[in-house]
Each structure stands twice: as structure tokens, then as C-alpha cells.
Amino acid sequence: MGAEPIGRNKWELDTPALCLDAAKLERNIARMAEYVLSRGIALRPHAKTHKCPTVAWMQLRAGAIGITCAKLSEAEVLAQAGIRDMLIANQVVGPDKVTRLAALATYTRVLVAVDDADNAEAISTAAVSRGVTVGVLVEVDVGMHRCGVPAGEPALALAQRVAALPGLRMEGLMGYEGQAVMIPDLAERTRVTREAMAQLIATRDLLLNAGLPVNIVSGAGTGTYAITGEVAGVTELQAGSYATMDARYRDLGAPFENALTVLARVVSVTAPDIAITDAGLKAMTTEFGMPALVGLEGWTVKGLAEEHGNLRRTGGRMLQRGEPVEFIPSHGCTTINLHDAFYVTRNDVVEAVWPIAARGCIR
Ligand SMILES: Cc1ncc(COP(=O)(O)O)c(C=O)c1O
């Protein structure tokens, strides 16, 4: 990064630089914490977004009961940072991974999503050989058609199997309504989310009637938290993006602030209406569209190449070579994963540099 960044104005940072506005982050974390408190439910925020132990600890201090991870390696990094309650909201499959999962459970409370009886057996065997207990949420496919057993009888059959296996603790159900989180129309998003969660709650009732424990019913993303959070029977939320936010969720109207930005610099001005920046695809992702520009009237992002951002002007003033520009990434989770650290700012002054310790943890 060159010169010591702490205490400097963020506009002086070498670029590209991933910035996190501390006050906005704090308000986002507080807002979600207040919401779950008002609903009498719990929050286990997804750390796949920020991949940063410092942010995870802020969420825990604000009342979160644990942290959700997408990958075992993320959970291992957070455990190294002292976090002791983790849900891996994903399938942990294969001999190496189930062995690591059992090892993690020797010093951390672990919950894992399971959608297959053979996988449950493999985790059970690994847990027994380490003398630990692994908590299980049976993952139900509530309409996203990614992982998960079908709702109803198939979920009941798997839950019965899990409950009978040594080394496993049947804790409940998980259903991620990913098909709904980005539906632009709120009424339609609400309808699809309620339909998804109705399947999860009906499955919960089936399990309860069969005498199985269902202590946890977990779901929700940032686009649906306030819908899923109203569904009677849902016990906890696992939204993640709300903390840092991104342009996609801003455009959807999620009531959180864009704390996350990427600072870049204009490196070339080849025409009055063209400016090229030093932040391209290796600094920001585009699977959810182009990043948004902050405070630059008349300019749009035409495209990103590996190391270049291509800006076009239809109005407003010209940009100068060397001038800093600020982007809001369209997708926070995958953009953060490209960077080593957050430059944490308050009133535009860098107050900390937080390592993104679980960056690249895809195993
Ligand atoms: C299993 C699971 N839970 C929750 C989320 C919610 O994340 P976000 O709040 O970033 O939409 C995701 C996002 O992909 C997910 O895969």
C-alpha cells in the first residue's frame, strides 16, 4: 500500500482500494440487530460477505448469536479469531472436509447444513472418531433449486436419520429463499418468500409431530429478511450483505447504507467523454451488473476489463488524469473476496485497516 494509511484522507490512498465507511457499517449492524430484537428472533449473520473477523465480532457484540459461513475454511478462519458459534450453511462433503469439520467441532460449536443421508453418516463417523458432536440443520429446498431435500416427507425422513446417528445433534431446519431475494417488485418478492417459508414451516410441523427436535428454523437474505422475519416459526435470520451493502441491494430498496466502496484513479483520458480508471475486474466483480459511480453527474461505467474501468460521459464535467473516483460495487460478496483488506474510514479519514482474513477461502 505504500505510505502508512492510518490518519490519511481516503482520497490520498493508493488505488484501487476497498473502503468501508465505519459509521455506515455500524448503523447497518445496529439496524439489523434492532429488527431481530423487535421480532423476538435471532440473527446469525452470513460472513461470506465480509469475510472479516473484525466485522463478525462487531455483529456478535451487537447481539448476533453466532456467525454463518458458506465454507468450512471460512469457519476455520473465524474460529482462529476466537469465534465459537458457527453455522456452515452449506454442504460439507468428502473425507477431507468431514474430518476437518469434526476437528473444528473440538473447539467450536458447529452447525452444518445436510441434505443427504450418506453425507450425514460420513459426518457422524468423523464426529464419533473425534469424540465430538456436530449440530445439523436439515436443508430444505424451498424453491431455489440449489441444495436441499424437498420439503415434507423427504425432509422428515432425513431428519429421522440424522436424529438416530451418533455424533450428530438434530437441531432444526434451514431453507434459503434465494429465488426471492432479488425480485425487484416488493409485492412479488413478498409472495414468493411467503410461499417458500410456508414450505419450511409445514416441514417443521411434520418433524415436531413426529417427535423430532426443531430448535432452529433459519433462512433469509438481505432482500427478504423483513418478510421472512415476520413468518411465525422462523427462529433466526442468516442475511449477510446488509452490513456492507452493495449497489444491487441499494437498487432493490434495502434499508441499509452503502458502506462499501472501491476507490480508483483515472489513469487515462483519451477523449473528453472517455476516462479510464485503474480498477477493473480484478478490483470489482460484474456478475450483478456494472458498479455504480458515486457523485459523478453525467458519467456511467461502460465496461470493466481486467485492470481498467471504462467510463463514459454524457454530461457533467470532464475528468482529469490522476483524479480519484469512487464506485459502489454491484455485488459486495464477490468484490470483497478480491481484496486483502478494508480501509476503514470515518469522515473520509482512514482509522483502521482490517484484514479480510477469510478472503479466498473457497474450500
Ligand atoms: C445459504 C445462504 N444464506 C443466506 C444468504 C444471504 O445473503 P445476503 O444477505 O448476502 O443476500 C445467502 C446468499 O447467497 C446464502 O447462500
PDBQT file of the ligand as one rigid body, heavy atoms in Angstrom, charges set to zero:
ROOT
HETATM    1  C1  LIG A 401     -27.334 -20.002   2.343  1.00  0.00    +0.000 C 
HETATM    2  C2  LIG A 401     -27.416 -18.523   2.262  1.00  0.00    +0.000 A 
HETATM    3  N1  LIG A 401     -27.969 -17.860   3.283  1.00  0.00    +0.000 NA
HETATM    4  C3  LIG A 401     -28.118 -16.534   3.275  1.00  0.00    +0.000 A 
HETATM    5  C4  LIG A 401     -27.653 -15.783   2.207  1.00  0.00    +0.000 A 
HETATM    6  C5  LIG A 401     -27.939 -14.314   2.277  1.00  0.00    +0.000 C 
HETATM    7  O1  LIG A 401     -27.019 -13.456   1.901  1.00  0.00    +0.000 OA
HETATM    8  P1  LIG A 401     -27.305 -11.944   1.504  1.00  0.00    +0.000 P 
HETATM    9  O2  LIG A 401     -27.837 -11.261   2.690  1.00  0.00    +0.000 OA
HETATM   10  O3  LIG A 401     -25.935 -11.513   1.138  1.00  0.00    +0.000 OA
HETATM   11  O4  LIG A 401     -28.247 -11.932   0.366  1.00  0.00    +0.000 OA
HETATM   12  C6  LIG A 401     -27.049 -16.421   1.118  1.00  0.00    +0.000 A 
HETATM   13  C7  LIG A 401     -26.578 -15.668  -0.041  1.00  0.00    +0.000 C 
HETATM   14  O5  LIG A 401     -26.138 -16.154  -1.039  1.00  0.00    +0.000 OA
HETATM   15  C8  LIG A 401     -26.924 -17.836   1.151  1.00  0.00    +0.000 A 
HETATM   16  O6  LIG A 401     -26.386 -18.511   0.135  1.00  0.00    +0.000 OA
ENDROOT
TORSDOF 0
